[in-house]
Amino acid sequence: MNNDEYYMKQALAEAQKAFERGEIPIGAVVVCNDRVIARTHNLTETLNDVTAHAEMQAITAAASFLGGKHLKDCTLYVTVEPCPMCAGALGWSQVSKVVYGAADEKRGYRKFAPGTLHPKTEVVSGVLADEATGRMKRFFQSKR
């Protein structure tokens, strides 16, 4: 297992926590210098806050841990492609790398705002995508 898969498994564990709370099952972790500095999942229902996406929670937690607003030398692992709002926040945070699992063809940033991330941010997609996609499908099937 490579590092991206290792950390994505941790993001998937966060997504499972969201699933168990009735939240859309998206999880995120932020890694800096081979150390997880933030672990989060969607909290939009729990907090009654449409902005409480896993990525937004991760940015806030990581910035707090680091004591500054920029996440240079950090990697965000998230189970589903960020939406435009989250991509914008990631761009402002200057995160060095974004790794995501499942693509979001309906609401992902690539469809609506592909230039939103910081120009120097590296993007890796499709890491453990089948696991992330499966969790999302199970969640939405349980809601029908």
N, C-alpha and C positions, 0 to 999 in steps of 0.2 A: 504494500500500500504506500502510495506517495504522500507527501505532506498535504497536498490539496484534498485528497480523499480522507485523510485522517481528520483534518479540521472540518471538512464538510460533514462527516459523521457526527461531530459535536453539534453542528448547526441543525442536523436532522433530529438529534435528541431534543434540542430546544423546540423544534417544530412539533414534536410529539407532545411536549408540555402544553403548547398552544392548543393542539387538537383536544387534549384532555380537558382543557378549560372552556371549550366551545369556541375558541378563536380560530380564524383561518390559520392553518398549520404552516406558518413560515417562521423559520428560526435563523438566527445570525450569531456569529462570533467574530470578534476582532482579535487579530494576532499581531503582536509586535515583538520583534526579536525572539521568535519561536516560543512566545508565551501568550496564552489567551488572557486578554485584559478586559474583555467584555463578553457576556453570554446573555442573549435576549431572545424574545419571541414576540409575535404580535400581541398587543394588548388593547386593541381598539374597542372591543366590547367591554373588557374589564374596566377601562378608564373612561369609557364613553367619549373617546377622542379619535377622530378620523385620522389624525396624524401619528398615532401611536403604533406605526408599523415597526417591524423587527429592526429594520435598518436604522430608523430614526432613534429607537431606543439604544441601539448599539453605538451610534455616533455619540450620543450624549454620555453614555457610560464610559466609553473609551476616552473621550475628551476630559471627562472628570478625573479618570485615573491618571492621565498624562499631565493634567494641569494646564492644558492649552487647547485651543480650538482646532488645530491642524493635526491630521492623522498621517503625516508623512512617515514613511517606513512602516506603515501598517497595512494589513490585508483584511478586508471584510469578506467573510464567507457567508453566503445567504442561500437558502434552499431554492428560492424562486427569483427570477430576474427582477431587479428593482423597478418600481414604477417611476414615472417622471419626477414626482415630488422627491422621492428618496434619492434618485440619481442627481437631482439638483443639490441636495444637501451633501451628498458624497462628493460632488464637484467642489463645493465650497470648503469641505473639510480637507481637500487635497489628499485624500486617501491614495496610497501608492498602487494598490491592486484590489480589484473586485473579482471574486470567484463566485459564480452562481451555478445552481443545479439546473432546474427546469426553466425553459424559456416561457415567457408570458406573452403569447401572441396577441391577446386582447388588450392588455394594459401595460405592457412592458415599455421601458424607456426607449428601446431601440426603434419601436414603431413610431412613437410620438416625438421623441427628443433625443436622437442618437448622438448629438454633440454636447450633451449636458455634463458628462463627467469631465474632470480636469484633463487637459490634453496629455499629461504625462501618466495618467492612470492606465495601468495594464488591466485588461479584461480577459478572464478565462471563463468559458461557458460550458455547460453540459456535464459538470462533475457530479457523478451519482444522480444524474437527471431522472433515471427511472424510479429511484426510491422517492425522490421529491414529488414527481408527478403522481405516483401511486398514492402517496399520502394525501395530496390535494384531491384526487378523484374520490377516495374513500370519504373524505370530509364532506364534499358536496353531495355525494350520494346519500350520506346519512341525513342530510338536511331536506331531502326531497320526500 
